[in-house]
Amino acid sequence: MPAPPVPVGEDPSHAADDAERGRIRPAFTGPGAAGLEAIAATDPDFLPDTFVRGARKAYEMIVNAYADGDRATLRPLLDGDVYQAYDATISAREGDPAEPLRLVRLKSARITDASLDDDQFARVWVAFEADLSDGETMRRAKEIWTFKRLVTGSDPNWLLDEVETID
């Protein structure tokens, strides 16, 4: 007696392969691949594309809040020393009639490196290129922002840990 037909896509010889495939996460390539792999191994919800989308939003929020002098928005997004530097600059320009630089357009954001320190502290470096203006002059900003997060903690938010201007 012949075996009953197997519906398409339900080949029992591949059932174990399909179950195994459900546990496989994508391999990372490009800049910071080893660091991205380490972060994803500790935090299975970490996806670089999702991270970059969030980093773009954070960039826009931080640049706009900085221009507005909005410390309440900045505080939960910045690490302590970055907040202190931004706060000092905001204080120094208070009373200055000059318009601060504002974001006109975020041209690009890309991960340049990543690391996981002590299996706890994730850091991801993102290169941003943006056009900023004070209403009279346009300036191209090229910076690398370092975001950090304690991946073993319950807080899913990343903090801006460092800003480096590049040429």
C-alpha positions as CSV (number, residue, x, y, z in Angstrom):
1,M,0.0,0.0,0.0
2,P,1.5,3.4,-1.0
3,A,2.1,6.0,1.6
4,P,-0.5,8.8,1.8
5,P,0.4,12.0,-0.1
6,V,2.1,14.7,1.9
7,P,0.7,18.2,1.5
8,V,3.1,20.7,-0.1
9,G,5.2,22.3,2.6
10,E,4.7,19.6,5.2
11,D,7.5,17.2,4.3
12,P,8.0,15.3,7.6
13,S,11.7,14.8,6.7
14,H,12.2,18.6,7.0
15,A,10.2,19.1,10.2
16,A,13.3,19.1,12.4
17,D,15.0,21.6,9.9
18,D,12.1,23.9,10.1
19,A,12.0,23.8,13.9
20,E,15.8,24.5,14.0
21,R,15.4,27.3,11.5
22,G,13.0,29.1,13.8
23,R,15.8,29.5,16.4
24,I,18.4,30.8,13.9
25,R,19.0,34.5,13.9
26,P,20.5,36.4,11.0
27,A,24.3,36.7,10.7
28,F,25.6,40.2,10.8
29,T,28.1,41.5,8.3
30,G,29.9,44.8,7.8
31,P,31.2,47.3,10.3
32,G,30.9,46.1,13.9
33,A,29.7,42.6,12.9
34,A,31.4,40.8,15.8
35,G,30.0,43.4,18.3
36,L,26.5,43.1,16.8
37,E,26.7,39.3,17.0
38,A,27.7,39.6,20.7
39,I,24.9,42.1,21.5
40,A,22.3,39.9,19.7
41,A,23.5,36.8,21.6
42,T,22.8,38.6,24.9
43,D,19.7,40.5,23.7
44,P,17.8,38.3,21.1
45,D,15.4,41.3,20.4
46,F,18.3,43.4,19.1
47,L,18.1,44.0,15.3
48,P,20.5,46.5,13.7
49,D,17.9,47.9,11.3
50,T,15.5,48.6,14.1
51,F,18.3,50.1,16.1
52,V,19.2,52.5,13.3
53,R,15.6,53.6,13.0
54,G,15.6,54.3,16.7
55,A,18.9,56.1,16.5
56,R,17.6,58.4,13.7
57,K,14.6,59.3,15.9
58,A,16.9,59.9,18.9
59,Y,19.2,62.1,16.8
60,E,16.3,64.2,15.7
61,M,14.9,64.5,19.2
62,I,18.2,65.4,20.8
63,V,19.3,67.9,18.2
64,N,15.8,69.6,18.4
65,A,15.7,69.6,22.2
66,Y,19.3,71.0,22.3
67,A,18.3,73.8,20.0
68,D,15.2,74.5,22.1
69,G,17.1,74.3,25.4
70,D,14.7,71.6,26.4
71,R,16.6,69.9,29.3
72,A,13.5,67.8,30.3
73,T,13.6,66.0,26.9
74,L,17.4,65.7,26.9
75,R,17.9,64.3,30.4
76,P,16.5,60.8,29.8
77,L,18.3,60.5,26.5
78,L,21.8,61.4,27.5
79,D,24.4,59.8,29.8
80,G,25.4,61.9,32.7
81,D,28.6,63.5,31.3
82,V,27.0,64.2,27.9
83,Y,24.0,65.8,29.7
84,Q,26.3,68.0,31.7
85,A,28.1,69.2,28.6
86,Y,24.8,70.0,26.8
87,D,23.4,71.7,29.9
88,A,26.5,73.9,30.2
89,T,26.3,74.9,26.6
90,I,22.6,75.7,26.8
91,S,23.3,77.8,29.9
92,A,26.1,79.6,28.2
93,R,23.9,80.6,25.2
94,E,20.9,81.7,27.3
95,G,20.4,85.4,26.7
96,D,22.2,85.2,23.4
97,P,19.9,86.5,20.7
98,A,21.6,84.3,18.0
99,E,19.4,81.5,16.7
100,P,20.9,78.0,17.5
101,L,21.5,75.5,14.8
102,R,18.4,73.4,14.0
103,L,18.1,70.2,12.1
104,V,17.0,70.8,8.5
105,R,17.6,67.3,7.2
106,L,19.1,64.0,8.5
107,K,20.8,62.7,5.4
108,S,22.2,59.4,6.7
109,A,22.7,57.2,9.7
110,R,24.8,54.0,9.7
111,I,26.4,51.7,12.2
112,T,30.2,52.0,12.2
113,D,31.0,49.7,15.1
114,A,29.6,47.8,18.0
115,S,30.8,46.1,21.1
116,L,29.7,44.3,24.2
117,D,31.8,44.8,27.3
118,D,31.8,42.3,30.2
119,D,28.7,40.7,28.6
120,Q,26.7,43.6,30.0
121,F,27.3,47.0,28.4
122,A,26.4,47.2,24.7
123,R,27.8,50.1,22.7
124,V,26.9,51.0,19.1
125,W,28.6,53.7,17.1
126,V,26.4,55.4,14.5
127,A,27.7,57.9,11.9
128,F,25.3,60.7,11.2
129,E,25.3,63.2,8.4
130,A,22.9,66.1,8.7
131,D,22.2,69.6,7.4
132,L,21.8,72.2,10.2
133,S,20.8,75.8,9.9
134,D,20.6,78.9,12.1
135,G,18.2,80.5,9.7
136,E,20.9,82.3,7.8
137,T,23.7,79.7,7.1
138,M,23.6,76.0,6.4
139,R,26.1,73.7,8.0
140,R,26.8,70.0,7.3
141,A,27.3,68.1,10.5
142,K,29.2,64.8,10.4
143,E,29.4,63.1,13.7
144,I,29.7,59.7,15.3
145,W,27.4,59.2,18.2
146,T,28.0,56.3,20.7
147,F,24.9,54.8,22.2
148,K,25.1,52.5,25.2
149,R,22.8,50.2,27.1
150,L,23.0,47.8,30.0
151,V,21.7,44.7,28.1
152,T,21.3,42.6,31.3
153,G,19.0,45.2,32.8
154,S,15.2,45.7,32.3
155,D,15.5,49.2,30.7
156,P,15.3,48.8,26.9
157,N,16.4,52.4,26.2
158,W,19.8,53.4,24.8
159,L,21.6,56.5,26.1
160,L,23.8,58.9,24.1
161,D,27.2,58.3,25.6
162,E,29.6,60.2,23.4
163,V,29.6,62.6,20.4
164,E,32.6,62.9,18.1
165,T,32.8,65.3,15.2
166,I,34.4,63.9,12.0
167,D,35.6,65.7,8.9
